[in-house]
Amino acid sequence: MSDAYDPIASCAEQVYKGDPDRFLATMSGTVEERKRLFPLYAFNLEVARAPYMSQEPMVSMIRLQFWRDVVTAAVDGTEAPRHDVATPLSQLIIWGDMRAAPLLRIIEAREGEVQGDRPQNLDDIRAYLRATSGALMLAGGQLCGMTEFAGDYEIDTALENLGEATGAANWLLAQPALNKSGRGHMPPSDDTIRQLCDAGLKQFKSARKALGRQGNPALRSAWRARAILAQAAKQPSLVAEGALGSAEFTRRGHMLWLGLTRRW
């Protein structure tokens, strides 16, 4: 590799390809916010893909153990060896920019997924979404300066609520792909979809009240959640059809407006 090696650019490319909504949200932030968020979101992609890397669970568990080792070593002050995602991620933990606990919760949830612990009822689904998307929003909020390293109960809870609501929207969007994965996924019933959407919309509202309307790129990662949840609650059949969401032009235009007004 040349001296021009740039792990942040590599992380950004991964997020651009694998998580376009979070990529757009991150690009609405400052350069410093981008440098912090891209490694986090690239890490999230890495561990989210792990359960689907192989039909052999041990292969996926080894991959997740790699990330667990990266995070726990960083807690002890050890930077990860040169790696596009692991190195900048470990630096964020070592420098005190981000707590390790939310990352470990995400890894644990993905380990359960590998082991066949797939959410079946509404409570299971919500617990899974809070441990993944909720923890991710908490970590992103900290990277954007919303909560101190020691934590703030009200802010942290609001961030997790917003993350869970965002996770619900993304989970519903992902249903067609999950159904094709052949990994024992159980599609949610119309009643479960409505209950999940109702809970998510309430969480979004409470988070808005606690966090205010002025935003940052972490909060803007929730930019599609409310509309998707409202749409799915009204027409649950759209979930299985893969027909949720809006046109690309509308999506980009909405994010541009949020970035210009500094809202979320």
N, C-alpha and C positions, 0 to 999 in steps of 0.2 A: 504494500500500500504506500502511496505517496504521502508527503508531508501535508498535502491538502485534505487529507482524510477529515471528514466532518460528521461525527456521529449524530448530531442534531438534525442535519440535512437528511441523513439516512432514516432517522425516526420519522421525520416529516413526510418522507416519501412513502413509508409504510402506512402511515395514517391516511395519507391522501388516497392510497389504493384500497385500504381495508375499512376505513371508517370516514367516509366523505363528509358526513354531517359534523362530526367533531373537528375534522380538518378545517371546514369553513368557519366554525366557531372560534377555533384557535387563531386563525389568521386575522380575526377581528381584534386581537389583543396587541399589546406592545411586543417588541422584540424580546424583552426579558421574559414576558409571560409565555411566549412561544417556546423559548429555550427550556422552560420548565415543564410545560404541558405536553410537548411532543414525546419526550421519553416516557411519561406516564401513560399516555394513550397507546404508544407502541407496545409497552409492556402489557397493557390490557389486551391488545390483539394477540400477543404471543400466548398468553395463558388461556384466552378464550378459544383459541384454535387447538390447544393441546389435547382436549378430549376427543377430537376428530382427526388427529394425525395418523392414527393406526387402529386397526380392529383389535390389536393386542393391547389391553389396558396397561401392561407394564411399561410399554414404550411411552405412553402418555404420562404415566406417573413419574418416570425418570425425568421427563422434560419439566414437569411441574416442580420436582425436587430441585432441579437446577435453579429455578427462579426463587424457590424458598431459600436455598443456600446463598444466593446473591443478596437477598434482603436481610437475612439474619447476619451475614458477614458484615454488611454495611452498618448495621446497628453497633457492631463491635469496632467499627472504624476501618474496615478492610474494603478497599475499592475493588470492584470486579475487574478481571483482566480485560484487555482491549476487546470490546464487543459493541456493536452498533447501538444496542438498547441497554444492556446490562451495565455498561460503564457509566453513562450519564445518569441512569436511574440510581445506581449506588451512590453517586456523588450527591444527589439531592438529599438522600437520607443522611449521609455523613456530614454534610454542611448544615443540617438541621432545618432544611427547607420543607421537609415532609416527614410525617410520622410513618413508621413501618407497619403499624397495626392494621390500617385499612388494606394495605397490599397483601398482608398475610391472610386476611379474611377472604379476599378475592381468590387467592390460591387455594385455600381450604374448600371454598365452594366448588371450584373447578375439580378438585380432587374427588369430592363427593359425586360430581357428574361422571367422572371416569369410572367410579365404582358402581355406577348404576343407580345412584341416589337421585332420581329425577323427580321434580315436583309434580304432584298429582292433583292435589286439591288447592283451594284458594290460599289457605294459610301457608302451604309449602311453597307455592309460587311466589308469594310476597316475601317470604323469608329468603328465598334464593335471590330475588331481585335486589333486596336490601343488602345482602352480602356481596353482591357483584356491582351493580350500577350505583347503589347507595354508597358503598365504600369508595367507589371511584370518584363520585361527586365530592365526597368529603375530602379526599386527597387533593383533587383539583382545586377546591375552595381554599385549602391551606396554601397551595402553591401560589394562589392569587392574593394571598394576604388577608383572607377573611377570618381566619381563626389562628390563634397562637399555637405553638408546639404543644403546650400543656392542654389545650382544648378549651372550648367554650360550649357548655351544654346546650344552650338555646340555639346558637348558630350551627353547631355540629348536627343537632337533631334536624334542623331545617334543611341543611344540606343533604342529609341522608334521606329525608322525606322527598326532596326534589329529585334526588338520584333514583329513588325507588320508582317514582312516577315516570321518570324518563326511561327507566329500564322496562317498565310495563309497556310503554309505547313501542320501544324497540323490539321487545319480545313478541308483541302482536305482529309487528312488521315482518319478523323473522319466521313466522309460523310455516309458510310454504316450504322454506329451506329446511327447517327442522323436520318437517314431515317426510322430506325426501332423504334425510340423512340415514334412515334405517337403523336408528340407535334406540328404539323402544320409546320414542316420543309419543305422548298422548295429547292429541289436539284438545284445546279447552272447549267446553260447551258454551252455548250462547249465554247462559246464565252466568257462568264463570267470567266470561268476557265482560259482561255488563257490571258485575260486582268489582272486578279488577279496575275497570275504567272509572267507576264511581269513586273508589278509594284513591286512585291516582289523581283525579281531578280535585278532590278535597285536599290531598297532600300538596298539590301544586299551589292551590289557593293559600294554604297556611304558610308555605314556604315564601310566597310572594309577600305576605304580611310581615313575616319575621325578617326577611332579607332586604326588603325594599325593592324599588324598581330600577335603581342604577345598577348596571351589571358589569361583568367581566367575562372573558372568554370561557371560563369554567361554567358559569351560570348559563351562558348562551348555548352550551351544549344541550340544553333542554329546550331549545327553540321550537322544535316541532311537536313536543310531547302533548301539550294541551289540545291542539287541533286534532291530532291522531286519536287521542283518547276519546274526545267528544264524537269523532266520526265513528269509531268502533262501537261506542255505547249506543249510538243511534242505529247503526247497521252492522251487527255482529257478523253477518255473512261475508262482509268484505274482507275479514281476516283470512279465512281459508282461501278466498279467491286471489289473495295477494293484491288487492285493489285499494289498500289504504294509502294515504299520502296525497301530495299535490304535485303539480307539474314542476319540472326542473327550473324553469324560468321564475315561477312563483317562489320556490324555495330560496333561490339565490337572491332574489329581490328582497325578500323578507330579512334575510341575514344582513344584507347591505344596509337596510334601514336600521336594524338593531345596532350595527357597528357604528353608524354615523351618529345615532342618538345616544350611544353608550348605555342602552337599556338591555333588557333580556326578556 
